[in-house]
Amino acid sequence: MRQDLGCMQFDENCEGCKISQKKKVLQGGIITLDGGWILNHYGDDQAFLGWMVLQPFEHKMEFQCLADPEVRALGPNIKRIDSFLREYWECKFPDDAIQRLYVAHFFEGPFDSPPPKAKYHLHIHLITRPASFDRLLREDVGKKPNGKKTGLNAWKIYRILRDHPVDFPKEYRKTRKNVEALMNYLRGKLGS
């Protein structure tokens, strides 16, 4: 693999590597998954309960850097995470099922100018969308002959808490207690 693509074992300046090596402690900790992947709860301010991050254990900046075992495990890991998040929601929030698990990889930070202070390697956001988010993401998408047509704008999910602080469901606000409860549940289902 080419070193210039960020295909290496670890980078001491990478926050993702610090997380995977447990040199940076996250709320809820990390879960080690099959094929060299780890899972953690997203810690940024716009995050809410159920916003997860999946990343390779080793420092990889591009999908083309992934080793065959990492590639083979990616889809099955996402499927298992989706299944157990839905199962958790059914138990904890039985009246507000997860309707979608958004899977997003934008990773444009390396192209910022000036570069961001924190450097991360490849990571994939897995973002839950319970039914109650429908009203917060719904918007007009055009007119029909008999009235308005509305749809869900999933692109607004990253700022849903910021844009709807009063309407955002309190039970999904990220707290130490609810993040740890979710991560402990997932750890019991997924492994270490």
N, C-alpha and C positions, 0 to 999 in steps of 0.2 A: 504494500500500500504506500501511497505517496505521503511523505511527511508534511508537505506544504498544504495538504488538505485538512490537517489536524487529525491525522490517524496515528495516534500514539497511545501508550498505556495510560499515563497520567500527566497532567499539567498542574504544577504546584500553584499556578496563578488562576486556575479555573475554579469557580464556585461550585460547578457541577461535580468536579473531581473531589473537592473538599467534602461535599455532601455524601458522595458514594463511598469515600474512605472514612466517613464518620468523624471528620475533623471539624465539621460544622454541624451543630445540633439543630434539628428542625422540630417544630411543634409536631408531636405525633411520631417522630422518628421516620425511618425508612423501612421499606419491605423489600427484601431481595427476591427477585423472580427468576424464573427459568431463562436460560439463554444469555445471561449476563446483563440483565436489566434490573433497575431499581424503581420503586414507586414511592412518592411522597405526596403530602398534601401541599398545594401551592400556598406560599406564604405572603404573597404580595397584598397590598392594601385592597385592591379591587376584588380579591378572591372571596369566595363564600364556601360554605360547607359543601364538600363533594367535588371541588375543583382540584383535580389531581395532576401530578406531573410524572411522566414515565421517561426515563433516560437510561442510556447504556451505562454500565458500571464504569467502563473505561472511557478515556477522552476520545470522542469522535465528533467531528464537526459537520460531517456530511453523511447522508445515507449510504453513499458509495463506500464509505470507510467501514461500514458494519461487516463483521465476520459472518460467515454462513450460519453459525448457531444463533447469532443475534437476529438475523433476518428471519430464520425459521420460527423463532419464538415470538416475534413481534405480534403477529395477528392473534395467535392463541392467548398471549398475555392480555391483549386488549379485550378479547372476548370474555375471558375469565373476570377481569376487573369490572367490565360492564355487568356481567351476571351477578357478581357479589354486591356491587353498588345498588342494583335494583332490588336484590334480596334484602339488603340493609334498609332501604327506603320502605319496602313493604312492611317491615317490622316496626321501624321507628316512626314513619310518617304514612300510615296506611291509607289516608285520604288524599294523598298527593304523590302519586306514582311518578317515577322517572319516565318521561316520554322519549327522551333522546339522551345519548351520550355523544357530545360533540368531540371530535378528534381533530386537533389543530396543531400544525407545525408551521409557524411563520418564521421565527428565528432570524430576524433582520438586524439584530443588535450589532453583529460584526461589520455592518455597512454604515452604522451611525457615524456622524461627524459632528463633534469629536466622538471618539469611541466611548462606549459606556464604561463607568468605573468598574462595575462587576462584569467579569467575563464568564460565560457559561458555554458548555458544550451542547451538542444536539439534545433537545428535549421536546417532548410531545405533551401538549395539554389535553387532558381528558376532563371534560366539563359537563357535569350533570345539568339537565334541564327538566325539573319537575313540572307537572301540569300547572301549578300556580304561577309559573313564570310566563305563561301564555299571555296574560293580560299586560305584562310589563314589556314584552317584546313585539306585541301586535301593533301594526301600523297600516295606514291606507296604502294600497299598492296600485290604485287606479279606480276608475269608475266603470261600473257596468250599467247597462240600460235601466235596470231596476234599482240602482243605488250604488253604494260604495263596495269595493272589494278590499278585504284586508288579508294580511298574511303575517307570518312571523319573520322578523328580521334577526336571524341568529347572529349576525355580525355585531349586534349591540350587546351580546352577552358579556363581553369583557368590561363593560361599564354600567351594567344593570344596577348594581348596588349604588354606585355614585349618582346615577341619574334618577333613581327612585328610592332615596333613603327612607322616606316615610312609608311607602307602599311595600318595600321589600320585606318578605316574611322574616320575622325576628328569629324563628327557629333555625334559619339557614345562615345567620350571621356567624362568621368564624370566631369561635372562642376556643380557648385551650381545652375546655371540658368536652365540647362536641367534636373537635378535631381528634382528640385522643380516643374518644369512644369509637369514632368511625375507623381510625387507623388500627385500633386493637381488634375490631371486628374483622377488618380485611386481613390483618396479620394472621388471625386464627384460620381464615379460609385459604389464604394464598401462600402462607409459609412464613419464613423468618422476617 
